[in-house]
Amino acid sequence: TMSDTWKTKCNKINNTTITKYVNELKEHISTPLKNIDTQYYFLSIVVMFRYEDDYLEEWLHYYILQGTEHFFMYSNHNTEKTLQILQPFIDKGYVTLIEWNDSVLNSIPENTRRKTWRDYSKHSAQNLAFLDFAKNHKHKTKWIIKVDIDEFIYSKDTKLKIKDVLKNSSIKYYSVPRIDFSNNNYKTKPNGLIIENYTKSDININNYKPIALTAFISKDDMCVHSFKMIQ
């Protein structure tokens, strides 16, 4: 099946660079969160997500460790449990949680709405979430990452955090290579962190994820895997 083919392809090699952060991340998770008291952030993330409760805490701590100060999180049909997980991060100023259900599609003509997830020529609730961010929130942060809950960006030089790289950057836009990881041939989910347990990956780059200076992002950006930039 396609699923078996994908698992084989994505269990090809040991890809352990990110595991250099494991001990530091475990310490970060066990340490009380500090307050974020600024209203203008150096580095933020925008994401639309659904049914990611098992992974949210690690993902948030990982990116805070990497220097992220805020998360603009568009919640698509999540539950009260999701809110309970996010509440400490909301209370400390890290998360802006935006309810973003499929009813937002009522704001665009029916013939422009996506019918299947592969119908990329049409718009989805996710496209509209990124449009909302570009119109209403991009001015609140200098840098923005567009990344999903199952994606972990890191510098090739693991002595540097993402924030360290951006502080000294003269680049407006980064396309970060995305490589797919699989299940490490586990039959059941093991205890521990995602980044320490799932270390087998594909050899090849599957796609790219963007990091951009918000001053150069178009206010009509609706892209899923990139940002529409001002020329």
DOGUVO-708002 format. One record per residue (C-alpha): residue in one letter; chain; x, y, z. Coordinates in Angstrom, 1 decimal, m for minus. Layout:
resn	chain	east	north	up
a	A	X	Y	Z $
...
//
This chain:
resn	chain	east	north	up
t	A	0.0	0.0	0.0 $
m	A	1.0	3.7	m0.2 $
s	A	1.2	3.7	3.6 $
d	A	3.7	0.8	3.6 $
t	A	5.7	2.4	0.8 $
w	A	5.9	5.6	2.7 $
k	A	7.0	3.9	5.9 $
t	A	9.7	2.1	4.1 $
k	A	10.9	5.2	2.4 $
c	A	10.9	7.3	5.6 $
n	A	12.7	4.7	7.7 $
k	A	15.7	4.7	5.4 $
i	A	18.5	6.4	7.4 $
n	A	19.3	7.3	11.0 $
n	A	18.9	11.1	11.2 $
t	A	19.8	12.1	14.7 $
t	A	21.1	15.7	14.5 $
i	A	18.1	17.1	16.4 $
t	A	18.7	14.7	19.3 $
k	A	21.4	17.0	20.5 $
y	A	18.6	19.1	22.0 $
v	A	16.9	16.2	23.9 $
n	A	18.4	16.8	27.3 $
e	A	18.0	20.6	27.1 $
l	A	14.4	20.2	26.0 $
k	A	13.6	17.8	28.9 $
e	A	15.0	20.4	31.3 $
h	A	13.0	23.1	29.6 $
i	A	9.8	21.1	29.9 $
s	A	10.4	20.5	33.6 $
t	A	11.2	24.2	34.3 $
p	A	8.3	26.6	35.0 $
l	A	7.5	28.9	32.1 $
k	A	8.7	32.5	32.2 $
n	A	6.3	35.3	31.4 $
i	A	6.4	37.0	28.0 $
d	A	5.5	40.6	28.6 $
t	A	6.3	42.2	25.3 $
q	A	3.6	43.2	22.7 $
y	A	6.1	43.0	19.8 $
y	A	7.9	39.8	19.3 $
f	A	11.2	39.0	17.6 $
l	A	10.3	35.5	16.5 $
s	A	6.8	33.9	16.2 $
i	A	5.1	30.9	14.6 $
v	A	1.8	30.7	12.8 $
v	A	0.0	27.4	12.5 $
m	A	m3.5	25.9	12.0 $
f	A	m3.9	22.6	13.8 $
r	A	m6.4	19.9	14.7 $
y	A	m6.2	16.8	17.0 $
e	A	m2.6	17.3	18.1 $
d	A	m3.1	17.0	21.9 $
d	A	m0.4	14.4	22.4 $
y	A	2.3	16.6	20.8 $
l	A	1.5	20.2	21.6 $
e	A	3.5	20.5	24.9 $
e	A	6.8	19.2	23.4 $
w	A	6.4	21.2	20.2 $
l	A	5.7	24.4	22.1 $
h	A	8.6	23.9	24.5 $
y	A	10.9	23.0	21.7 $
y	A	10.3	26.2	19.8 $
i	A	10.4	28.4	22.9 $
l	A	13.8	26.8	23.5 $
q	A	14.7	27.8	20.0 $
g	A	13.9	31.4	20.8 $
t	A	10.2	31.7	19.7 $
e	A	8.4	34.2	21.8 $
h	A	4.8	33.8	20.4 $
f	A	2.5	31.4	18.7 $
f	A	m0.5	32.4	16.6 $
m	A	m2.5	29.2	16.8 $
y	A	m5.6	28.7	14.7 $
s	A	m7.6	25.9	16.4 $
n	A	m9.6	23.9	13.9 $
h	A	m12.3	21.7	15.7 $
n	A	m10.2	21.0	18.8 $
t	A	m11.6	20.1	22.2 $
e	A	m11.7	21.3	25.8 $
k	A	m8.6	19.1	26.5 $
t	A	m6.7	21.1	23.9 $
l	A	m7.5	24.3	25.7 $
q	A	m6.3	22.8	29.0 $
i	A	m3.0	21.9	27.5 $
l	A	m2.5	25.4	26.0 $
q	A	m3.8	27.4	28.9 $
p	A	m0.5	27.6	30.8 $
f	A	1.1	28.9	27.6 $
i	A	m1.7	31.4	27.1 $
d	A	m1.5	32.6	30.6 $
k	A	2.3	33.3	30.3 $
g	A	1.8	35.2	27.1 $
y	A	3.1	32.7	24.5 $
v	A	0.0	31.8	22.7 $
t	A	m2.8	33.6	20.9 $
l	A	m5.4	31.0	20.4 $
i	A	m7.9	31.7	17.5 $
e	A	m10.9	29.5	17.0 $
w	A	m10.9	28.7	13.3 $
n	A	m13.6	26.3	12.2 $
d	A	m14.7	25.4	8.7 $
s	A	m17.5	28.0	8.9 $
v	A	m14.9	30.6	7.9 $
l	A	m15.2	29.2	4.3 $
n	A	m18.6	30.8	4.2 $
s	A	m16.8	34.1	3.6 $
i	A	m15.6	33.1	0.2 $
p	A	m17.6	31.9	m2.9 $
e	A	m18.5	28.2	m3.0 $
n	A	m16.7	27.6	m6.3 $
t	A	m13.4	28.8	m4.7 $
r	A	m13.6	26.3	m1.8 $
r	A	m11.5	23.1	m1.7 $
k	A	m13.6	19.9	m2.0 $
t	A	m10.7	17.5	m1.4 $
w	A	m7.4	18.1	0.4 $
r	A	m5.4	17.7	m2.8 $
d	A	m7.5	20.3	m4.7 $
y	A	m4.7	22.9	m4.3 $
s	A	m6.2	25.3	m6.8 $
k	A	m9.0	26.0	m4.3 $
h	A	m9.0	27.6	m0.9 $
s	A	m9.3	25.8	2.5 $
a	A	m9.8	27.0	6.1 $
q	A	m6.0	26.8	6.4 $
n	A	m5.4	29.2	3.5 $
l	A	m7.9	31.6	5.2 $
a	A	m6.1	31.3	8.5 $
f	A	m2.8	32.4	7.0 $
l	A	m4.6	35.3	5.2 $
d	A	m6.1	36.3	8.6 $
f	A	m2.6	36.3	10.1 $
a	A	m1.1	38.4	7.3 $
k	A	m3.9	40.9	7.6 $
n	A	m4.3	41.1	11.4 $
h	A	m1.2	39.8	13.1 $
k	A	2.0	40.0	11.1 $
h	A	2.8	43.5	12.3 $
k	A	3.2	42.0	15.9 $
t	A	6.4	40.1	15.1 $
k	A	9.6	40.7	13.3 $
w	A	10.2	37.2	12.1 $
i	A	7.6	34.5	11.4 $
i	A	7.8	30.7	10.9 $
k	A	5.0	28.8	9.1 $
v	A	5.3	25.2	10.4 $
d	A	3.1	22.3	11.5 $
i	A	2.9	20.6	14.9 $
d	A	4.8	17.6	13.6 $
e	A	7.7	19.7	12.2 $
f	A	10.8	20.7	14.1 $
i	A	13.2	23.2	12.5 $
y	A	16.8	23.4	13.7 $
s	A	20.1	25.0	12.6 $
k	A	22.8	22.8	11.0 $
d	A	25.0	24.1	13.7 $
t	A	23.2	22.8	16.7 $
k	A	25.2	25.1	19.0 $
l	A	23.0	27.8	17.6 $
k	A	19.3	28.3	18.1 $
i	A	17.0	29.6	15.4 $
k	A	16.9	33.0	17.1 $
d	A	20.7	33.1	17.1 $
v	A	20.7	32.6	13.3 $
l	A	18.1	35.2	12.7 $
k	A	19.7	37.9	14.9 $
n	A	22.7	38.1	12.7 $
s	A	20.9	37.6	9.4 $
s	A	20.7	39.9	6.4 $
i	A	18.3	37.5	4.6 $
k	A	14.6	38.3	4.3 $
y	A	13.4	34.8	3.6 $
y	A	14.5	31.3	4.4 $
s	A	13.3	28.1	2.7 $
v	A	14.1	25.4	5.2 $
p	A	14.3	21.8	3.7 $
r	A	11.7	19.4	5.0 $
i	A	12.5	15.7	5.4 $
d	A	9.9	13.2	6.3 $
f	A	10.4	11.0	9.4 $
s	A	8.4	7.8	9.9 $
n	A	7.5	5.5	12.8 $
n	A	10.9	4.0	13.5 $
n	A	9.2	0.7	13.0 $
y	A	7.5	1.0	16.4 $
k	A	4.2	m1.0	16.8 $
t	A	3.1	1.2	19.6 $
k	A	4.0	4.8	20.6 $
p	A	7.0	4.7	23.1 $
n	A	7.4	6.9	26.1 $
g	A	9.6	9.9	25.8 $
l	A	10.0	12.8	23.4 $
i	A	9.2	12.7	19.7 $
i	A	12.6	14.1	18.8 $
e	A	14.4	11.3	20.7 $
n	A	12.2	8.4	19.6 $
y	A	11.6	9.1	15.9 $
t	A	15.0	9.3	14.4 $
k	A	14.7	7.5	11.1 $
s	A	13.9	9.5	8.0 $
d	A	13.8	9.7	4.2 $
i	A	17.0	10.5	2.5 $
n	A	15.5	13.1	0.2 $
i	A	14.0	16.5	0.8 $
n	A	10.2	16.4	0.5 $
n	A	9.3	20.1	0.7 $
y	A	10.3	23.4	2.2 $
k	A	9.1	25.4	5.2 $
p	A	9.4	29.2	5.4 $
i	A	10.9	31.7	7.8 $
a	A	10.4	35.3	6.8 $
l	A	10.7	38.9	7.8 $
t	A	7.1	40.1	8.2 $
a	A	7.8	43.5	6.8 $
f	A	8.1	41.8	3.4 $
i	A	5.1	39.5	3.6 $
s	A	2.1	40.4	1.4 $
k	A	m1.1	41.2	3.2 $
d	A	m2.9	38.8	0.9 $
d	A	m0.6	35.8	1.7 $
m	A	m2.6	32.6	1.7 $
c	A	0.2	30.1	1.0 $
v	A	0.5	26.9	3.0 $
h	A	4.2	26.0	2.5 $
s	A	5.6	29.4	1.8 $
f	A	5.0	33.2	2.2 $
k	A	3.9	35.5	m0.5 $
m	A	6.5	38.2	m0.4 $
i	A	6.3	41.9	m1.5 $
q	A	8.4	42.4	m4.6 $
//
